[in-house]
Structures are given as C-alpha cells and as structure tokens.
C-alpha cells in the first residue's frame, strides 16, 4: 500500500466521537447530575473533617471531560 492510499483510507473514516447519538448525550447529561451530587457529598465530608482533595480532583476532571466532549461534538449539555 502506498502512502497516498493509506492517507485516503484514513481520511474517509469518521472520527470515533464525531457524531454522538442521543443516547450518549443523555448519558453525559446524567453524568452531569451525578457529578453535581458528588460535589455536594464532598462538601459534606469536608465539613466533618475528611480530606477530599483527591476525590475533588477526580470530580473536576469528570466535569471538564464531559464539557469538552459536549462542546467538541456540538451538543449542549449545560
């Protein structure tokens, strides 16, 4: 296979997340609700003296990943 043929095949295939189905958007929206609840739980744990810094980092990562996916692929999940 030549380089030109390999490039032609690569270009013709869609990106893995180029078209999110409604089911995926619904799932991402549900995750948004779960992340909001997780933040409330973390606040409660902090009030009783638990160190939740690592958990908070993970929740923030999840919120950011969800936001990027929805923005990048044209879906408004806010």
C-alpha positions in Angstrom: 0.0 0.0 0.0 1.4 3.4 -0.9 1.4 6.4 1.4 -1.3 8.1 -0.7 -3.5 5.1 -0.4 -3.1 4.9 3.4 -3.9 8.7 3.7 -7.0 8.2 1.5 -8.3 5.4 3.7 -7.6 7.3 6.9 -9.4 10.5 5.7 -12.5 8.6 4.7 -13.2 7.1 8.2 -15.1 9.3 10.6 -13.6 10.3 14.0 -14.7 8.0 16.8 -16.8 10.6 18.6 -17.7 12.7 15.5 -21.4 12.1 15.9 -22.7 11.4 19.3 -26.0 9.6 19.4 -28.8 11.0 21.5 -28.3 8.0 23.9 -24.7 9.1 24.5 -25.8 12.7 25.1 -28.4 11.6 27.6 -25.8 9.5 29.4 -23.4 12.5 29.5 -26.2 14.7 30.9 -26.9 12.0 33.6 -23.3 12.0 34.5 -23.5 15.8 34.9 -26.3 15.3 37.5 -24.2 12.6 39.3 -21.1 14.9 39.4 -23.2 17.7 40.9 -24.4 15.3 43.6 -20.8 14.1 44.2 -19.8 17.7 44.8 -22.5 18.0 47.5 -21.2 14.8 49.1 -17.7 16.1 49.1 -18.8 19.3 50.7 -20.5 17.3 53.5 -17.4 15.2 54.0 -15.2 18.3 54.2 -17.5 19.7 56.9 -16.8 16.7 59.1 -13.1 16.9 58.6 -12.3 14.5 55.7 -9.6 15.3 53.2 -11.4 15.1 49.9 -8.8 16.8 47.7 -8.0 13.8 45.5 -11.7 13.0 45.1 -12.4 16.6 44.2 -9.7 16.4 41.5 -11.4 13.4 40.0 -14.8 15.1 40.0 -13.4 18.2 38.4 -11.7 16.0 35.8 -15.0 14.3 35.0 -16.8 17.7 34.7 -14.1 19.0 32.4 -14.1 15.9 30.3 -17.9 15.9 29.9 -17.9 19.6 29.0 -15.1 19.2 26.4 -16.9 16.2 24.8 -20.2 18.0 24.6 -18.6 21.2 23.3 -16.4 19.5 20.7 -19.1 17.4 19.2 -21.7 20.1 19.0 -24.0 19.1 21.9 -25.1 21.5 24.6 -25.2 19.6 27.9 -25.4 22.5 30.3 
